């Protein structure tokens, strides 16, 4: 098991500080995502977001980020395209191991791990970051859509090109040092320990843990469908369990409108709920009651780029 990190202390906090980063994934996926995330950033309801550069609405997201350089905006590195009616393609073109028979990114992580070549992955991820930088975005960090670089399906990961990319550009990466104790947790932690060693060797700042709540709405479409109040209460319970260290909590807040429902196969209501809960007084009160310290990825980037003693 990876030892407890000294990230709190290096950020200037006491060791027992419970720091959180509230991150909104999927910026640029669609206009519904952009509308929600820009409002949340402007209101200070989230600490950071990450852009899906290959998606159709990324120009709007990138333009917003370029015009608001003080906000924490990273790149949500993409190797998958999961919806059936709305798809996106690699920036590096169709003559690559990263596409399916229709020329889009594969819909699931398993296919990526089975078919993608290391060189193609490295080239595509570098192209996505370069596109964001060329758009004028002051990129604060990198993370990954659907966990497609972690080796979750077969054990074949693409962390080396990601960490090397992050090191070259002085950017932290969303890699947790520890995982929760699930049935497969021991094997996953062993693999994660190897990745942590690689990140540390390259000087890439990573977080202590990565949390979220269920991606889908429980019993969606049935009479037992999870209510907003249940989603909110579950999220508050998650906040109350945050331990010492730096924890990113990622969500997918979007406006639940006709565009979103046309784009996604499921989960539109849940994404609308996540937009709502981030401004819910009960959630804000829980953060205050628990003395959680909210930080952004810029703090980790500054730490990574600062001289070490």
N, C-alpha and C positions, 0 to 999 in steps of 0.2 A: 504494500500500500504506500502510495506517495505520501511523504511527510507533509505536515502542515506548512504552507508557504509563509514567507515573510512579506507578502504583498501589502498587507495592511500597514505595516511599519514603514515600508519604503514609500508608500503613498502619504505618510505623515499621520496615520491614524494609530490609535491604541490597538494592541493585539486583539482585544475583545470586540472591536467595532464590527457591527453587522452592516456591511455596505452592500447596496444593490444597484444594478443597472437595469432600468426598465427599457427594453429594446423592442421596437416595432420592426418585424421582418416584412419583406415583400413590398417595400416602397418601389413604385414604378411598375408593379404588376398590372395595374389597371387604374382608371381614374378614381374609382371608389376607394382604393388604397391611398392614392395621393391626397384626396380630399381629407380623409380621416387623419393621416399622419402629419400633414402640414399644420392642421389645426392643433393637434396634440403637441407638436413641437413648439408652436408659437405660444401655447398656453402653459408650457412647462410641465405637461402631464406625462411625458416620456423623456428619457435621458438621451436616447439615440435611436437611429434607424439605419437600415441597410438597403441599398438599391439593387434591384434585379436588372442589370444593365441590358441583357438581351431582349427584354420585354417591350411591347409596343408603346407603353406609356412611360418608359424610362426617360425620354427627353424632357418631359414635364418635371419629373422628379429631379433630374440632374440640373435643370435650369434653376429650380428652387434652391437646391443645395449650393450651387455656385453663387447664388445671390444672397445666401445666408451663411457665410463662412464660419460664423461663431457657433453654429449648431453642430452636433456630433452626427455625421453621416458617413457610413462606411459602405462597402461593397458586399452584397449578398451573392457570393460566387455560385454560379448556376451550372449544373450538368444534367438536370432533369427538367421535364415539362409534363406535369402530372394531370392536367385536365383534358377531357376528351374533345371539347368544343373550342378551346382556346389554347394555342400552342406557340412555342417560340423556338428559334434556331440558334446554333452556335454563331458567334461573330467571325469565327475562322472559316466559315463556309461549309459546304456539304460533302467535300471530299475528305472525310475524317471518320474516325471510329466512334465519334460522339453522336451520331445520328441514327434514327431508326429508318424503316423502309420508306417513310413519308418525308424524310429529310429534316425532322425535328429532333430535339433532344429526346431520349427515351423517357417513358412515363414513370419508370420506377428505378430505384437505386440498384437493384439486382442486375439489371441489364448493363448499367454503367460499369459496375465492378467486373462483370464477365467479359465485356467487349472493349472498353476504352483502353487505349495505349497511354503510357505515361507521358510520352512526348506530346500527344494530342491534348491531354488534360493540361499540361504545363502551358502550352501555347494558348489555349482558350482562356484559362484563368488570367494569364498575363494580359491578354487582349481586353478582357472585361475591366480589369483595373486600369489599363491604359486609357480606355474610352472614358472612364469617369474622370481621370486626371486631366485628359485633354478637354473635357467639358468644363473645366475650371473648378472642380470639386476639391475641397481641402479634405481628402479622405482621412478619416480618423482610425479606421480598423477594417478588418476583413472577417466575414463569417461565411457560412455555407448553407445553401438551400437544400432541405430534406436530408442533410447529413450525408450527402453523396460522396464526400471525400474521407469519411471516417472508417470505412470498411465494415459497416454494420451488418451487411447481408451475407458476405462470404469471408470476411476477414482481409480481403485485398483492399488496402486503403491508398489514398493519394495525398497523404499528409506531407510527404517530403517536398513535392513541388509547391504546395501551399505555404509551408513554413519558409522555404527558400525565397519565395515571392515576398512574403511578409518581411523577412529579414532585409532584403534588398531595398525595400521602400520604407523601412523603419516603422512598420505597422504591427500592432498587436493582432492576435487572431483568437477567435472564439473557440478555445480548446479548454475543457475543464480538467482540473487535476484529479478530481474524484468523481465517481458515479454513485448513485444511490444503491443500496443493497438489494438488488433484484436477484432472481434465481440465477441469471447469467452474469451477475455483477462481478464475481471474482475473475472470470475469464476476461471480461471487458476491461476491468481495472488493470489487469496484467498488460493488456495491449496498450491501454491508455498510458501506463507508466513509461512505456518505451517512447511514446509520442511526446510525453512531457520532457523526457531527457533530451530528445532532439530539439524541442522548442527552447529549452534552457541553454543548450549548447550554441544555438544560433542567436541567442539574445532576444527572442521573441516573447513579449509579455503575454501571459495567458491568465485566465481567471481561476478561482478556486473551484467553482461549481457552476453548472448550467441547469436551470430549472424552467419548467413551464407547467401548464395544466393541460388536460386532455385536449387534443386537437379538434375532435369532433364533439358535437352536442350529443349527449347521451340520449339514446332512444329517439333520435331525431325522426320526425314524421309519424310518431305513434302517440297514443293518449298519455303515455308515460314520459313524454319528452321533457328533458331538463328545462327548468324555468330560469329566467334571468337571475332571480334571487338565489337559486341553487348554485349557479355559476359564480355569482358574486361571493357567496359564503365560502365556496370552495377555494376561491382565489385568496380571500382573507385568511383562511386557514393555512394556505401555503405561505403567505407572508409571515405569519406568526411562527412558522417553523424555521425560518432562515437563521442559520448559525453564524458564528463569527467568520470573517473573511469576506471575499468579494464574490457575490453571486449575481450572474446575469439571469433575469427573468424575461423571457421573450414571449411576445404575443403577436397576433395578426389582426390588428384593428382595421376595420374597413367600414364604409358606409353600406348598409344593407339595402341596396337599390336594385333596379332592373338590370343595370349593367353587370353588377356583381353576380346576380343570380343567373344571368346568361353565360357568364364566364366559367363559373365553378360548378362541379357536379354535386357538391354537398357543402355544408358548413357555412353558408352565407349568413344565416341567423347568428351562429356562434361568433363570427367575425364582427357582426354588428353589436353583439353583446360585449365583446372585448373593447370596442370603442366606447361604449357606455360606461363600463366599469372603471375605466381609467380616469373618469371624471366623477365617479360616485363618491359622495362625501363619506360613506362608510369605509371605502377603500383608503381614502386619504387619511381618515382618522386612524385606521389600523397601522398605516405606515408611521404616523406620529406616535401612537401609543407604544409601538414596538421599538421606538428610537432607531429606526432604520435610516442609514445615511445614504442618500442618493448621490451617485457619482456618474460620470460619463466615461466613454472610451478615450476621450481626449487626454484624461489624466494618465491613463496607461500608456498612450502614445508619447506623451511628454516624458514619462518615466523611461520608456525604452530609448528615446533619443537623447536622454541626458547622459553626461559622463558618469561612469561608475567608479566608485572608490574601492 
